[in-house]
Amino acid sequence: MRRYLFFLMVAFFVFSNINVIAINPEITSKNEEKNTKETLSLSPSESNVRLKLINIQVDPLGFLFFGPQAGVDIQVANFFAIGPYVRWNYAGLLYQASITDWFTDNPYISPGSYGVGISAKIIPPTGSGKHRPYVDLGFERFKGEESWTTGGTLGDHIYQYKANIFHIGAGYRLVTEGSFNLSVGIFMGIYKEIENIDYYEVESEIDHNSLSDPVAYPGLQLQLGWQLGK
């Protein structure tokens, strides 16, 4: 008799639980939803961060080197960008030092000394896309001018020069989920002079000087960027 009552209680317990689940199927779905949310909460919250259409960037570190730089990158793909830039060489400390023989001479350096170029970057995403190493290739056309006061009747002695600059660099870009991004990198530039002339202010005769040998120089970049578009 006791055995019969025991089996009857067990059967009633099992049946009641099955009946509750059958009558309330939402219990199972809620439990599954809860488990899914818990799993998501344990996974990284970072989303897949993609490059936007346009990235406007400035390089304030250029004030210490060959001039601050401002440019625009057009994001052709999620890993590739190309765009123009301009560099104001006049405002670069190292540029001023190279023209003045490390500040031992005192020529007048034209504020119109500048460079205009184009660069292409390969910026592959890693992980969520926030952290991106990059390789940078570029070409720049540079124009510079300096003058010396002679005190004579011919006026100032003016030198003008143009050069092609090729550069290659590598670095790291941090892309946020908003618009701001930060890039740090190193580069190697090759300066190849294509024109070197001098003349006196009141004289029409122009002397074409021999071109200097190509010069390689290293540099650092710190670019602050803001992305626009989708």
C-alpha positions as CSV (number, residue, x, y, z in Angstrom):
1,M,0.0,0.0,0.0
2,R,2.8,2.4,0.9
3,R,4.6,1.5,-2.3
4,Y,1.4,2.2,-4.3
5,L,1.0,5.7,-2.6
6,F,4.6,6.5,-3.4
7,F,4.3,5.8,-7.1
8,L,1.1,7.7,-7.2
9,M,2.7,10.8,-5.7
10,V,5.7,10.7,-8.1
11,A,3.3,10.3,-11.1
12,F,1.2,13.3,-9.9
13,F,4.4,15.5,-9.5
14,V,5.7,14.7,-13.0
15,F,2.3,15.2,-14.6
16,S,1.8,18.5,-12.8
17,N,5.1,19.9,-14.1
18,I,4.4,18.7,-17.6
19,N,1.0,20.3,-17.5
20,V,2.5,23.7,-16.3
21,I,4.9,23.7,-19.2
22,A,2.3,22.8,-21.7
23,I,-0.1,25.4,-20.4
24,N,2.6,28.1,-20.1
25,P,5.0,27.7,-23.1
26,E,6.2,31.3,-22.4
27,I,8.3,29.9,-19.5
28,T,10.6,28.1,-21.9
29,S,10.9,31.1,-24.2
30,K,11.5,33.5,-21.4
31,N,14.2,31.3,-20.0
32,E,15.8,31.0,-23.4
33,E,15.6,34.8,-23.8
34,K,17.2,35.3,-20.4
35,N,20.0,32.9,-21.3
36,T,20.6,34.7,-24.6
37,K,20.8,38.1,-22.8
38,E,23.2,36.7,-20.2
39,T,25.4,35.4,-23.0
40,L,25.4,38.7,-24.8
41,S,26.2,40.6,-21.7
42,L,29.3,38.5,-21.3
43,S,30.4,39.1,-24.9
44,P,32.3,42.3,-25.9
45,S,30.1,45.3,-26.3
46,E,32.1,46.7,-29.2
47,S,30.3,46.7,-32.5
48,N,31.8,46.4,-36.0
49,V,33.3,49.8,-36.5
50,R,33.6,50.8,-40.2
51,L,35.4,53.7,-41.8
52,K,33.1,56.5,-42.9
53,L,33.1,58.2,-46.3
54,I,35.3,61.2,-45.5
55,N,38.0,61.7,-42.8
56,I,39.3,65.3,-42.2
57,Q,42.6,65.2,-40.4
58,V,45.3,67.6,-39.2
59,D,48.8,66.9,-38.0
60,P,49.9,69.4,-35.3
61,L,53.2,67.5,-34.8
62,G,54.3,69.0,-38.1
63,F,55.1,72.2,-36.3
64,L,58.2,70.5,-34.9
65,F,59.2,69.0,-38.3
66,F,58.5,70.2,-41.8
67,G,55.2,71.9,-41.3
68,P,51.7,71.2,-40.1
69,Q,49.6,69.2,-42.5
70,A,45.8,69.1,-43.2
71,G,44.1,66.7,-45.5
72,V,41.1,64.8,-46.5
73,D,40.8,61.0,-46.8
74,I,38.1,59.5,-49.0
75,Q,37.3,56.0,-47.8
76,V,37.0,54.0,-51.0
77,A,36.5,50.8,-49.0
78,N,36.5,49.7,-45.4
79,F,40.3,49.1,-45.6
80,F,41.4,51.7,-48.3
81,A,41.5,55.5,-48.4
82,I,43.0,58.1,-50.7
83,G,43.0,61.9,-50.7
84,P,44.8,65.2,-51.0
85,Y,46.6,67.2,-48.4
86,V,48.5,70.5,-48.0
87,R,51.6,71.1,-45.8
88,W,52.6,74.6,-44.6
89,N,56.4,74.2,-44.5
90,Y,57.0,77.7,-43.4
91,A,55.6,76.9,-39.9
92,G,57.8,73.8,-39.4
93,L,60.7,74.2,-36.9
94,L,62.9,71.7,-38.6
95,Y,62.2,73.3,-42.0
96,Q,63.3,76.7,-40.6
97,A,66.4,75.1,-39.2
98,S,67.4,73.5,-42.5
99,I,67.0,76.8,-44.4
100,T,68.9,78.9,-41.8
101,D,71.7,76.4,-41.3
102,W,70.4,75.6,-37.8
103,F,69.6,79.3,-37.1
104,T,73.1,80.6,-37.8
105,D,71.9,82.5,-40.9
106,N,69.1,85.0,-41.1
107,P,67.4,84.9,-44.5
108,Y,63.8,86.0,-45.0
109,I,61.8,82.8,-45.5
110,S,58.6,83.2,-47.5
111,P,55.3,82.3,-45.7
112,G,54.4,81.0,-49.1
113,S,56.6,77.9,-48.7
114,Y,54.3,75.0,-48.9
115,G,53.6,71.5,-50.3
116,V,50.6,69.9,-51.9
117,G,50.3,66.2,-52.2
118,I,48.2,63.0,-52.3
119,S,48.4,59.9,-50.2
120,A,46.9,56.5,-50.2
121,K,46.4,54.3,-47.1
122,I,45.7,50.7,-46.6
123,I,43.9,50.5,-43.3
124,P,42.8,46.9,-42.6
125,P,40.5,46.3,-39.6
126,T,41.5,44.1,-36.7
127,G,38.9,42.6,-34.3
128,S,35.9,45.0,-34.1
129,G,37.5,47.5,-36.5
130,K,38.4,50.1,-33.9
131,H,42.1,49.2,-34.0
132,R,43.7,49.5,-37.4
133,P,47.4,49.3,-38.5
134,Y,48.0,51.2,-41.8
135,V,50.6,51.6,-44.6
136,D,50.8,55.0,-46.3
137,L,52.2,55.9,-49.7
138,G,52.3,59.4,-51.0
139,F,53.6,62.1,-53.4
140,E,54.1,65.8,-52.7
141,R,55.0,68.8,-54.8
142,F,56.9,71.3,-52.8
143,K,57.6,75.0,-53.5
144,G,59.9,77.2,-51.3
145,E,61.4,80.7,-51.4
146,E,63.9,82.6,-49.4
147,S,65.6,86.0,-49.8
148,W,68.6,87.8,-48.6
149,T,68.9,91.6,-48.1
150,T,72.0,92.8,-50.0
151,G,71.8,96.5,-49.3
152,G,72.7,97.2,-52.9
153,T,70.9,98.8,-55.8
154,L,69.8,95.4,-57.1
155,G,67.5,94.8,-54.2
156,D,67.0,91.5,-52.4
157,H,68.7,88.3,-53.6
158,I,65.8,85.8,-54.1
159,Y,66.1,82.0,-54.2
160,Q,63.2,79.8,-55.4
161,Y,63.1,76.0,-55.5
162,K,60.7,73.2,-56.3
163,A,61.0,69.5,-55.4
164,N,59.1,66.2,-55.6
165,I,58.8,64.4,-52.4
166,F,57.9,60.7,-52.2
167,H,57.1,59.1,-48.8
168,I,56.2,55.8,-47.3
169,G,55.0,55.3,-43.8
170,A,53.3,53.0,-41.3
171,G,51.3,53.5,-38.2
172,Y,48.3,52.8,-36.1
173,R,44.8,54.4,-36.1
174,L,42.2,54.3,-33.4
175,V,38.7,54.6,-34.8
176,T,35.9,55.4,-32.3
177,E,32.2,54.7,-32.7
178,G,31.7,58.4,-33.1
179,S,33.5,60.7,-35.5
180,F,36.8,61.2,-33.9
181,N,39.9,59.1,-34.7
182,L,43.6,59.3,-33.8
183,S,46.6,58.2,-35.9
184,V,50.2,57.9,-34.9
185,G,52.9,56.8,-37.4
186,I,56.4,57.1,-38.8
187,F,57.5,57.9,-42.3
188,M,60.5,58.1,-44.6
189,G,60.5,60.9,-47.2
190,I,62.8,61.3,-50.2
191,Y,63.3,64.9,-51.4
192,K,64.3,65.3,-55.0
193,E,64.9,68.8,-56.2
194,I,63.5,69.6,-59.7
195,E,64.2,73.4,-59.9
196,N,66.6,75.8,-58.2
197,I,66.8,79.4,-59.4
198,D,67.9,82.7,-58.1
199,Y,67.7,86.3,-59.2
200,Y,67.8,89.9,-57.9
201,E,64.7,91.8,-57.1
202,V,65.2,94.6,-59.7
203,E,67.0,92.4,-62.3
204,S,65.2,90.2,-64.9
205,E,68.1,87.8,-65.4
206,I,67.5,84.4,-63.8
207,D,70.2,82.0,-62.9
208,H,69.4,78.2,-63.0
209,N,71.5,76.5,-60.4
210,S,72.6,72.9,-60.3
211,L,70.1,70.6,-58.5
212,S,71.0,69.1,-55.2
213,D,71.2,65.4,-54.7
214,P,68.2,63.5,-53.4
215,V,67.9,63.5,-49.6
216,A,66.1,61.0,-47.4
217,Y,64.7,62.1,-44.1
218,P,62.5,60.4,-41.4
219,G,59.6,61.9,-39.5
220,L,56.8,61.3,-37.1
221,Q,53.1,62.0,-37.5
222,L,50.2,62.6,-35.0
223,Q,47.0,63.0,-36.9
224,L,43.7,64.1,-35.3
225,G,40.8,63.1,-37.5
226,W,37.0,63.6,-37.8
227,Q,34.9,61.3,-39.9
228,L,31.9,62.5,-41.9
229,G,29.2,60.7,-43.9
230,K,28.2,57.0,-43.7
